[in-house]
Amino acid sequence: MASEGISTGIVHSDRRFGVEHGGVRKPIHTSTQYGFDRVEDLIGVFQGTLKGAYNYARQGTPTTAALESQITRLEQGVGTVCFGTGMAAISAVFLTLLRAGDHLVASRYVFGNTNSIFGTLRDLGIEISTVDATDAAAVAAAVQPNTRMVFVETIANPGTQIADMPAIGKFCAQHGLLFVVDNTVTSPALFRPRDVGAGLVVQSLTKTIAGHGQALGGAVTDTGLYDWHGYPNIFAAYRKGDAKQWGLAQVRKKGLRDMGGNLSSEHAHQISLGAETLALRVAHTSATALALARYLQAHSAVVAVHYPMLETHPQHALAKQLFSAGSWLLSFELRDTAACLQFIDRLQLPIKATGLGDTRTLIIPVAPTIFWEAGAQVRAAMGIADGLVRLSIGLEDPADLLADFAQALA
């Protein structure tokens, strides 16, 4: 059923790929080693000639493979590699596909830990230019002869800036650049980066897809759009068979086998369960976030609200064009910055915690916490005001959440 909806595809994915003993849900495979009746088959696994078999859990299990198939289907790609966290996934992309002397063009508006790994890459001899990716011309102007990759987030965390992905994707295709998009905030329930020409899609499965704050995970999906023949950093050992799999083969071998960033079967199972309610959760949290954003925007104590579906958002038209809803992420600034922490303490429902995409609303002051290490200069360049407050909207009844903000702002 090629035309079936996103939820139908997810909840029936297990049985369509085959489940042991007639179960309707894929079991959890906890074995570390996998044995063979013939030593020739064991050799075949190591040499890549025997497909669909397992060797050592660091490179995958039947449980993680089922989740990978699920993510591939969601992103309409040709393959997925799952990792223990979203940062393991994004680190694997950078560290396995870039080399010393290469150049990366990245959005200036990125997750704090992503910004942190940029520093690590620079120490390893990889050049990085961070630009205002809401302007595709800025990306184009930053490209150098040694540029290999362009990286952006769909909706930037925490400022909600939106990169001009259609124009950037077109530019990358014209110049043979690998376009990598972090789809964590939107998820394939709201947007598929394949539609704007992304070659690789990365995401923290912990957040929107798992969605219950109970399991860590990350994923890298190849959309099949990038021609790996022209990418110079693919090792000779992986330049065989279907070229569409070359990039993922290297990411899997280096990121899982060599770096050990594997996802446990237990967490893969939990993520798969969470994914079954993905579309329902995203619809509810997006609607609540928009209602709260409109309420905050109209309140005299609030000086700025950052949410893509507000008409005042700088990239509102692009958001409407790309996304089917605005997601659970919003941020805002109080007029009285000094009162920010006291206001947060007065709220009863939002949990004062880091993290995103949970069933419960989470709140955090950005500058003194998740972006403290980045420093004032970097925060200013990223548009992060000292009083910026980030919200991850959960599944509470909208009226209850609005009432709580009303009493805290009173």
C-alpha positions in Angstrom: 0.0 0.0 0.0 2.2 2.8 -1.3 -0.3 5.5 -0.4 -1.0 4.5 3.2 -0.7 7.1 6.0 2.3 7.5 8.3 0.7 5.9 11.3 -0.6 2.9 9.3 2.9 2.3 8.0 4.5 2.4 11.5 2.1 0.2 13.4 2.1 -2.5 10.8 5.8 -2.4 9.9 6.8 -5.3 12.2 4.7 -8.0 10.6 5.5 -6.8 7.1 9.1 -7.5 7.7 8.4 -10.8 9.3 8.2 -11.5 13.1 9.5 -14.7 14.7 6.9 -17.3 15.9 4.0 -15.3 14.5 4.3 -12.5 17.0 2.7 -9.2 16.0 5.6 -7.2 17.5 9.3 -7.7 16.9 10.9 -9.2 20.0 14.0 -7.8 21.8 17.2 -9.6 20.7 19.8 -9.3 23.5 22.4 -11.7 22.2 25.8 -10.1 21.7 27.2 -12.8 19.4 25.5 -14.7 16.5 26.7 -18.1 15.5 26.7 -20.0 12.2 26.5 -23.7 11.2 29.1 -23.1 8.4 32.4 -21.2 8.9 32.0 -20.1 5.3 29.0 -18.1 6.4 30.9 -16.4 9.2 33.6 -15.4 6.7 30.9 -14.1 4.4 29.6 -11.8 7.1 33.0 -10.3 7.6 33.6 -9.9 3.9 30.2 -8.6 3.1 29.1 -11.3 0.8 26.4 -12.8 3.1 23.6 -10.3 3.5 20.9 -10.2 6.2 23.0 -12.0 8.8 24.4 -10.7 12.1 27.8 -11.1 13.6 28.3 -8.9 16.7 25.8 -6.7 18.3 28.0 -3.6 18.0 27.1 -3.4 14.3 23.4 -4.2 14.8 20.9 -6.8 15.9 17.5 -8.0 14.5 15.8 -5.5 16.8 17.9 -2.5 15.7 17.5 -3.6 12.1 13.7 -3.6 12.5 13.9 0.0 13.7 16.2 1.0 10.9 13.6 -0.4 8.4 11.0 1.7 10.1 13.0 4.9 9.9 13.9 4.3 6.3 10.3 3.9 5.5 9.4 7.1 7.4 12.1 9.1 5.6 11.5 7.4 2.2 15.2 6.6 2.0 17.3 3.7 0.8 18.7 2.7 4.2 19.3 3.8 7.8 22.0 3.2 10.5 20.9 3.6 14.1 23.1 4.8 16.9 23.0 5.0 20.7 22.2 8.7 20.7 21.5 11.6 18.2 25.0 13.0 18.9 26.6 9.6 18.1 24.7 9.7 14.8 25.7 13.2 13.9 29.3 12.7 15.0 29.5 9.6 12.9 28.5 11.5 9.8 31.2 14.2 10.4 34.0 11.9 11.6 33.5 9.1 9.0 32.8 11.2 5.9 35.1 14.2 6.5 38.9 14.2 6.5 41.6 16.7 7.6 41.7 19.4 5.0 38.0 19.2 4.1 35.6 22.1 4.5 32.1 22.0 6.0 29.6 24.8 5.6 27.1 24.7 8.5 24.2 26.7 9.7 25.1 29.1 12.5 21.8 28.1 14.2 22.4 24.7 15.6 21.9 22.6 18.8 24.5 23.4 21.5 26.2 20.0 21.3 26.4 20.2 17.6 28.1 23.6 17.9 30.5 21.9 20.4 31.5 19.2 18.0 32.4 21.8 15.5 35.3 22.7 17.8 36.4 19.1 17.9 36.4 18.9 14.1 38.5 22.1 13.8 41.1 20.5 16.1 41.2 17.5 13.8 42.0 19.8 10.8 38.6 20.1 9.3 37.7 23.7 8.2 34.2 24.9 9.2 32.3 28.0 8.1 29.1 28.8 10.1 26.7 31.0 8.2 23.2 32.4 8.3 21.5 29.5 6.5 18.2 31.3 6.4 19.9 32.9 3.3 21.0 30.4 0.7 23.3 33.1 -0.8 25.3 33.0 2.4 25.8 29.3 2.1 26.9 29.6 -1.5 29.3 32.4 -0.7 31.0 30.3 1.9 31.7 27.3 -0.4 35.4 26.7 -1.2 37.2 24.2 -3.5 37.6 21.8 -0.6 34.0 22.0 0.6 32.5 18.5 0.9 29.3 19.0 2.9 26.6 21.4 3.9 24.7 20.9 7.2 21.5 22.5 8.5 18.7 21.9 11.0 15.1 22.0 9.9 13.9 24.2 12.8 16.9 25.4 14.7 17.1 24.7 18.4 16.4 27.0 20.3 15.8 30.0 18.2 13.5 28.3 15.6 15.3 29.8 12.6 14.5 27.9 9.4 17.2 27.4 6.8 16.3 28.1 3.1 16.5 24.3 2.4 14.9 24.3 -1.0 17.5 26.8 -2.4 20.4 25.2 -0.5 19.4 21.7 -1.7 19.3 22.9 -5.3 22.7 24.6 -4.9 24.2 21.5 -3.4 22.8 19.3 -6.3 24.3 21.7 -8.9 27.7 21.6 -7.2 28.0 18.0 -6.1 27.9 18.8 -2.4 26.5 16.4 0.2 23.5 18.1 1.8 22.9 16.9 5.4 19.8 17.9 7.3 19.0 17.3 10.9 15.3 16.5 11.1 15.1 16.0 14.8 12.6 18.8 15.7 10.2 18.3 12.7 10.5 14.5 12.2 9.2 12.8 9.1 5.7 13.4 10.5 6.0 17.0 9.6 8.7 17.1 6.9 10.9 14.9 4.8 14.3 16.5 3.9 14.4 14.3 0.8 11.9 16.7 -0.7 14.5 19.5 -0.6 17.3 17.3 -2.0 19.0 16.2 1.2 21.4 13.3 0.7 21.6 12.3 4.4 19.0 12.9 7.2 20.1 12.7 10.8 18.0 12.8 13.9 17.9 12.2 17.6 15.4 9.4 17.9 15.2 10.2 21.6 13.0 13.2 20.9 10.1 13.4 18.4 10.2 9.8 17.2 10.5 8.0 20.6 8.8 10.9 22.3 8.4 9.6 25.8 11.7 10.6 27.4 12.5 6.9 28.0 15.1 5.9 25.5 18.2 7.4 23.8 18.8 6.8 20.1 19.9 8.4 16.9 19.7 7.6 13.2 21.4 8.4 9.8 19.2 7.8 6.7 20.4 7.9 3.1 17.7 9.3 0.9 19.3 7.8 -2.3 19.6 11.2 -3.9 23.4 11.7 -3.5 25.8 10.2 -6.0 28.5 8.6 -3.9 30.6 7.9 -7.0 31.9 11.5 -6.9 32.6 11.6 -3.1 36.4 11.3 -2.6 36.3 10.1 1.0 34.7 6.7 0.5 37.3 4.0 1.2 38.0 1.5 -1.5 36.7 -1.4 0.6 33.2 0.2 0.5 33.2 1.1 -3.2 31.5 -2.1 -4.3 27.9 -3.2 -5.0 25.1 -0.7 -5.1 26.6 2.8 -5.0 23.6 4.1 -3.1 24.8 2.1 -0.1 28.5 3.2 -0.1 28.0 6.2 2.2 25.9 4.2 4.8 28.3 1.3 4.6 31.2 3.6 5.7 29.1 5.3 8.4 28.1 1.9 9.8 31.5 0.3 9.7 33.4 3.3 11.1 30.6 4.7 13.3 29.4 1.5 14.9 32.2 -1.1 14.5 35.2 1.3 15.0 33.7 4.0 17.3 31.2 1.8 19.1 28.2 4.1 18.9 25.7 1.3 18.8 22.1 1.4 19.9 21.0 -1.3 22.4 18.2 -3.6 21.4 16.2 -2.6 24.5 16.2 1.1 23.5 15.5 0.2 19.9 12.4 -1.6 21.0 11.3 1.3 23.2 11.8 3.8 20.3 9.8 1.6 18.0 6.9 1.6 20.5 7.1 5.3 20.8 7.1 5.8 17.1 3.6 4.2 16.8 2.0 7.4 18.3 4.3 9.8 16.4 1.7 11.4 14.2 -0.8 11.8 17.0 1.7 13.3 19.4 3.1 15.7 16.8 -0.4 17.0 15.9 -1.3 17.6 19.5 1.9 19.2 20.6 2.0 21.5 17.5 -1.5 22.7 18.1 -0.8 23.4 21.8 2.5 25.1 21.0 0.8 27.4 18.5 -1.9 28.3 21.0 0.6 29.1 23.7 2.8 31.0 21.3 -0.2 33.2 20.4 -1.0 33.7 24.0 2.5 34.7 24.9 2.8 37.0 21.9 -0.3 39.0 23.1 0.9 39.2 26.7 2.4 42.6 27.8 5.2 40.8 29.9 6.6 39.1 26.8 8.8 41.0 24.4 9.4 38.2 21.8 8.1 34.8 20.9 9.9 32.5 18.4 7.6 30.0 16.7 7.5 29.2 13.0 3.7 29.3 12.6 3.4 32.8 14.0 2.9 35.3 11.2 5.6 37.5 12.7 8.3 34.8 12.4 10.9 35.8 9.8 10.6 32.5 8.0 6.9 32.0 8.5 6.1 31.8 4.7 8.9 29.1 4.3 7.6 27.2 7.3 4.1 27.1 5.8 5.5 25.9 2.5 7.7 23.1 4.1 6.0 21.9 7.3 2.6 20.5 7.9 2.7 22.0 11.4 5.0 23.9 13.6 6.3 21.2 16.0 6.6 21.3 19.8 9.6 23.7 20.0 9.1 27.3 20.9 11.1 30.0 22.8 10.3 33.4 24.2 11.8 36.3 26.0 10.3 38.2 29.0 10.3 42.0 28.9 11.9 42.0 32.4 15.0 39.7 31.9 15.7 39.8 35.6 12.4 38.2 36.4 13.0 35.2 34.1 14.1 32.7 36.7 11.4 33.7 39.2 8.8 33.3 36.5 10.0 29.8 35.6 9.9 28.7 39.3 6.2 29.9 39.5 5.1 27.5 36.7 3.6 24.4 38.1 3.2 22.1 35.0 6.4 22.5 32.9 9.3 20.5 34.3 12.6 22.4 34.8 14.8 20.0 32.8 16.9 19.8 29.7 15.8 17.5 26.8 13.2 17.8 24.1 10.2 16.0 22.6 8.9 14.5 25.8 5.2 13.8 26.6 5.6 16.4 29.4 6.3 20.1 28.8 9.9 20.9 29.6 11.3 24.4 30.2 14.9 25.7 30.5 16.6 29.1 30.5 19.0 28.8 27.6 21.9 31.1 28.2 23.0 29.9 31.6 22.5 26.2 30.9 22.7 24.5 27.5 24.5 27.4 25.7 26.6 28.5 28.7 29.8 26.7 27.5 29.4 28.4 24.0 30.1 31.8 25.5 28.5 35.2 25.0 30.0 35.9 21.6 28.7 32.6 20.1 25.3 33.2 21.7 25.0 36.6 20.2 25.9 35.3 16.8 23.2 32.7 17.2 20.6 35.2 18.3 20.3 33.8 21.8 19.4 36.5 24.2 20.3 36.3 27.9 16.7 35.9 28.8 15.7 33.4 26.2 13.5 30.6 27.6 13.0 27.3 25.6 9.9 25.2 25.8 9.3 21.7 24.6 5.5 21.3 24.6 4.1 18.0 25.9 0.7 16.3 25.9 -1.0 18.2 28.6 -4.4 19.6 28.0 -3.9 23.0 26.3 -6.3 24.8 28.6 -4.3 23.6 31.7 -1.0 24.7 30.2 -2.3 28.2 29.2 -3.8 28.6 32.7 -0.5 27.8 34.3 1.3 30.4 32.2 -1.4 32.9 33.0 -0.9 32.6 36.8 2.9 32.6 36.5 2.8 35.8 34.4 0.2 37.6 36.5 
